[in-house]
Amino acid sequence: MQKGFSLLELLVVLAIMGMLSAALIPNLAGAQTRAREAAVRTLLYNVQAEVEGYYLDNNFYPAGEALPLAQLSGIMAVQPYRNPFTGRDYLAGDTAGRIIYSLNAGLGEYTLTAYKKDGATVLLELTNG
């Protein structure tokens, strides 16, 4: 009796591994982007809490139209937020994972909008209205 595997058995195992990897790799490739988008969503809720805290302290919302998160952080005097896509503090020119704040002063309503990695597709929009 011979010990070891035959060539046919090895080919079958390789074929099975190939099929499994072909099915799993596309799903795993987008996992990192989905995780970063989830982090942007969480950050958006934290920013909303900060804006509401600013309102409670000052009786008005921060003024601004289409403000990037970097500028909003400066106005509210809070620690800069980290961009999940770049791993650095948000900059005004960031496109991936950007967050924009706009206030309609006449109505006293603000909108916070978060964007996906491409910087154009809306991920989530929050408002107090």
C-alpha positions as CSV (number, residue, x, y, z in Angstrom):
1,M,0.0,0.0,0.0
2,Q,1.4,3.4,-1.0
3,K,1.3,6.4,1.4
4,G,0.4,9.9,0.2
5,F,-2.1,11.4,-2.2
6,S,-2.7,10.7,-5.8
7,L,-2.5,13.4,-8.4
8,L,-6.3,13.2,-8.9
9,E,-6.9,13.8,-5.2
10,L,-4.6,16.8,-5.2
11,L,-6.3,18.2,-8.3
12,V,-9.8,17.8,-6.7
13,V,-8.6,19.6,-3.6
14,L,-7.1,22.5,-5.7
15,A,-10.3,22.8,-7.7
16,I,-12.4,23.0,-4.5
17,M,-10.0,25.7,-3.1
18,G,-10.2,27.6,-6.3
19,M,-14.0,27.6,-6.3
20,L,-14.1,28.7,-2.7
21,S,-11.7,31.6,-3.2
22,A,-13.5,32.7,-6.3
23,A,-16.7,33.0,-4.2
24,L,-15.1,34.7,-1.2
25,I,-12.6,37.2,-2.6
26,P,-15.3,39.6,-4.1
27,N,-17.1,39.7,-0.8
28,L,-13.9,40.3,1.2
29,A,-12.6,43.0,-1.2
30,G,-15.5,45.3,-0.3
31,A,-15.4,44.6,3.5
32,Q,-12.9,47.3,4.2
33,T,-14.8,50.0,2.4
34,R,-18.1,48.9,4.1
35,A,-16.3,49.1,7.5
36,R,-15.0,52.6,6.7
37,E,-18.5,53.7,5.6
38,A,-19.9,52.4,8.9
39,A,-17.3,54.4,10.7
40,V,-18.4,57.6,8.8
41,R,-22.0,56.9,9.7
42,T,-21.0,56.6,13.4
43,L,-19.0,59.8,13.2
44,L,-21.9,61.6,11.6
45,Y,-24.1,60.7,14.6
46,N,-21.3,61.9,17.0
47,V,-21.1,65.2,15.1
48,Q,-24.8,65.7,15.3
49,A,-24.5,65.2,19.1
50,E,-21.8,67.8,19.2
51,V,-23.9,70.3,17.2
52,E,-26.8,69.8,19.6
53,G,-24.4,70.3,22.5
54,Y,-23.2,73.5,20.9
55,Y,-26.9,74.6,20.6
56,L,-27.5,73.9,24.3
57,D,-24.5,75.9,25.3
58,N,-25.1,78.9,23.0
59,N,-28.8,78.9,22.1
60,F,-28.0,78.9,18.4
61,Y,-26.6,76.5,15.9
62,P,-23.2,77.1,14.3
63,A,-23.6,79.3,11.2
64,G,-22.5,78.0,7.9
65,E,-23.5,76.9,4.5
66,A,-21.9,73.7,3.0
67,L,-19.1,73.7,5.6
68,P,-16.7,70.8,5.5
69,L,-16.3,69.0,8.9
70,A,-12.8,70.5,9.3
71,Q,-14.2,74.0,9.4
72,L,-17.2,73.0,11.5
73,S,-14.8,71.5,14.2
74,G,-13.0,74.9,14.3
75,I,-16.2,76.9,14.8
76,M,-17.4,74.6,17.6
77,A,-13.9,74.4,19.1
78,V,-13.9,70.6,19.4
79,Q,-11.1,68.2,18.7
80,P,-10.6,67.5,15.0
81,Y,-12.2,64.3,13.8
82,R,-10.3,61.6,12.0
83,N,-11.3,60.5,8.5
84,P,-11.8,56.7,8.4
85,F,-10.7,56.6,4.8
86,T,-7.4,58.5,5.2
87,G,-6.6,57.8,8.9
88,R,-5.8,61.5,9.4
89,D,-7.7,64.5,10.7
90,Y,-10.4,65.7,8.3
91,L,-9.2,68.4,5.9
92,A,-11.4,70.8,4.0
93,G,-10.5,69.2,0.7
94,D,-11.2,65.6,1.7
95,T,-13.6,63.9,-0.7
96,A,-13.6,60.3,0.6
97,G,-15.9,60.1,3.5
98,R,-16.5,63.8,3.6
99,I,-19.1,65.3,5.9
100,I,-20.8,68.6,5.1
101,Y,-22.8,70.8,7.5
102,S,-25.4,73.4,6.3
103,L,-27.6,75.6,8.3
104,N,-30.9,77.2,7.1
105,A,-30.7,80.1,9.6
106,G,-34.3,81.3,8.7
107,L,-35.8,78.0,9.8
108,G,-33.1,77.1,12.4
109,E,-32.6,73.8,10.7
110,Y,-29.3,72.1,9.9
111,T,-28.4,69.2,7.7
112,L,-25.4,67.0,8.1
113,T,-24.5,65.0,5.0
114,A,-22.0,62.1,4.8
115,Y,-20.6,60.9,1.5
116,K,-19.2,57.5,0.4
117,K,-15.6,56.9,-0.7
118,D,-16.2,58.4,-4.1
119,G,-17.2,61.7,-2.5
120,A,-20.3,62.1,-4.7
121,T,-22.7,59.4,-3.4
122,V,-24.7,60.3,-0.3
123,L,-24.2,57.8,2.5
124,L,-26.4,59.3,5.1
125,E,-28.2,62.6,5.8
126,L,-29.2,63.8,9.2
127,T,-31.3,66.9,10.1
128,N,-32.9,68.4,13.1
129,G,-36.0,69.5,11.1
